[in-house]
Amino acid sequence: MDGILGVPMSEEVALDPALVAQVQELDAKLGTADLFTLLGVPLGAEPPVVKAAFFALSKKLHPDRYFRKELGPLRPQLERVFKALSTAHQTLTRPEKREAYLAANPGLRPQPPAPKRVPMKRLQWKKEDLK
Amino acid sequence: MADHERDLVIGIDLGTTNSVVATVQADQPLVVRTRQGTNLTPSVVAVSPAGKRLVGQLAKRQATTNPTQTVYASKRLIGRKFSSAQVHEAVGRLAYQVACGEHDDVRVKLGGHEVALPEISAMILRELKADAEAFAGAPVTKAVITVPAYFNDGQRQATRDAGVIAGLDVLRIINEPTAAALAYGFGKTLEGKIAVFDLGGGTFDVSVLEISGGVFEVIATGGDTFLGGEDFDNRVIDWLAGAFLAENKVDLKADRMALQRLKDAAEKAKIDLSTLKEVQVSLPFISTVAGGGALHLQAQLTREKLEQLTGDLVQKTIDICDQVLRDARVKPIDLREMILVGGMTRMPKVFEAVRAHFKRDPCTSVNPDEVVALGAAVQAAALTEERHEVVLLDVTPLSLGVAVAGGYVRRLIPRNTTVPTSVTELFNTSKDGQTTVKIIVLQGESEIAHQNEMLGEFTLSGLRVARRGEVEVAVTFEINSEGIVSVSARDKETGAVQSITVTASGGLTRDELFDIMDSQADYLLETRSTDELLSRREELTSLLVEVQALLPQVQQATAGQEFGADAVAKATQVLEQARAAVEKGSLAQVTESIARLTRAATVFQAVLQRRNQ
């Protein structure tokens, strides 16, 4: 980290082993895991949940965090992983893309919610009662 | 330099009219003052009659006496093709002379040389670098430079080149509205969506961002790289010159010295009218009559007249805002804040139009001239320091694709996709026995190939001799964090790869592109119909959502009226068809539905606009 005159383009950096593990784990999932799993959210998670997860991951895994740092073989992995996370985020938060993705993978849709009771009717009964 | 001392890193707003340099010190972004003691450096370069090069304030001051050797607003020309409509439009209004370079690029005639645009920008950057060095008392090299969000690949590359020519280590090229958001959000715990409206000297951008926990995500961006203060000035120049011509039968615009004086006077009048209701424009001895007598220009310009002269320009910014909000799927009410950037937002009419349109008081706490440079400095610090408080997620403003058989575009990366990004798609040969494919890289929103900006082209040869469609080629598009494009193509069978980093100088003229599309049709690729169907379906779904959302408003607006009721009934029918087409339509059906829905959307917009009037 010491600045030397004529600093090379990349600096050596001591990588957090947990980070390395996370990148490698995500990289291994690419192409096999569904987009919800990749982002670490429940299947069918709503867009705001997806976005929050992606923002949290960005703070750790955006390549800018390691701007001009020497990451060795982790660099291409990190870049690949980040692009995949970014694409997953856009796919699951933009309505037309999300719809197309869920249509192609119907198993990932959230469970349909239990049939709702109809509050309108109750309200009417109340009115009746008042009469 | 001692180990504990960090090199000063700077952010530069390289503007059309003015440029600013900033840095972060003790956790606070601040503007670096010029050696002349000002915060702004005019983006003007000149060569004096004695052959001395002048930059900034000094160059601007002598402009009226040295008009042909004073270069201003060069940002409007950088990275553009000489043959483009914008350059033609600009050239007629410039007091200095330009020429066509070897690659259809623009050259400026200055001091007896033809100078490339990046070199002109580099002169300004060198001046700013020197100001920063005077401030730091040490050499400064690392810089983030901003560009309009709507700059295309060629314009970005040319700006980066300018930085390198100026001896800067360009850490990153970032978008101006994004930088403004960064400066605005710096040091605040800001959550939610904001919009940045940036009307500068030459360009207009609007971006919608979502900010949360130090992450700044651009959701959508749009703009016009040929809409700014210069255009407002031109309206005033035309008005003054038109009246003078009618009265004196003398065309001031044909006289370079008079044109330069007119330009200065128009800009000054426009600025003064932001605070005054009317101004006197007085240009004595602006011209002479045949007999040798002097002519003077004397005119009164009111704020009202200025607003009338420029009303369509203001409306254009509002229309672009609408498009970007639609792209972002955000309503004005969802916005936490509306930030105004660029000197032109001081014009009361602009401020008023934005306030009326977004139904809120725009933020007045930022300095519209300085906020972009401050944001660039924040990003420069974030990239080089150990602490990382901010992460930027920006988007590509323009769609990217390749030319395919039939003269069309196959989009690989749609506009407003988060960068960095990469996409790979398989294409097939389009002719029997085709052993060579030509990859023509296009940037823009038109479906028709030659109506887009061509970024470059390359050839992948040595394909196996086979029937049409049997050989597969994988094309990969990559856009880096600066919005700069690289493309590669791989023969799936042999593994042979061809790639290019698209360069501005490799550009062709529109005519050349048209010729290529025509004469080399045999070498183009064909989309795989399944991929096409998928993306068309996506497009249709998006339209469906949009039209469906408008339906209730239109129903309400047209209740009891003949004109609209018909439109609603028809649209309902079209919507039903579209829903069926999304589910299980063929490519042809989906395409037809898109066309019908597009018409319905147009009618809807018209109905709603009529209601609002």
HADDOCK unambig.tbl for C-alpha pairs under 7 A between the chains (distance, minus, plus):
assign (segid A and resid 2 and name CA) (segid B and resid 3 and name CA) 6.11 0.50 0.50
assign (segid A and resid 3 and name CA) (segid B and resid 3 and name CA) 5.48 0.50 0.50
assign (segid A and resid 55 and name CA) (segid B and resid 215 and name CA) 6.45 0.50 0.50
assign (segid A and resid 59 and name CA) (segid B and resid 391 and name CA) 6.42 0.50 0.50
assign (segid A and resid 64 and name CA) (segid B and resid 383 and name CA) 6.49 0.50 0.50
assign (segid A and resid 65 and name CA) (segid B and resid 388 and name CA) 6.91 0.50 0.50
assign (segid A and resid 67 and name CA) (segid B and resid 383 and name CA) 6.04 0.50 0.50
assign (segid A and resid 83 and name CA) (segid B and resid 420 and name CA) 6.58 0.50 0.50
assign (segid A and resid 83 and name CA) (segid B and resid 421 and name CA) 5.51 0.50 0.50
assign (segid A and resid 86 and name CA) (segid B and resid 418 and name CA) 6.92 0.50 0.50
assign (segid A and resid 96 and name CA) (segid B and resid 538 and name CA) 5.74 0.50 0.50
assign (segid A and resid 96 and name CA) (segid B and resid 541 and name CA) 5.36 0.50 0.50
assign (segid A and resid 96 and name CA) (segid B and resid 542 and name CA) 4.95 0.50 0.50
assign (segid A and resid 97 and name CA) (segid B and resid 538 and name CA) 6.31 0.50 0.50
assign (segid A and resid 100 and name CA) (segid B and resid 538 and name CA) 6.30 0.50 0.50
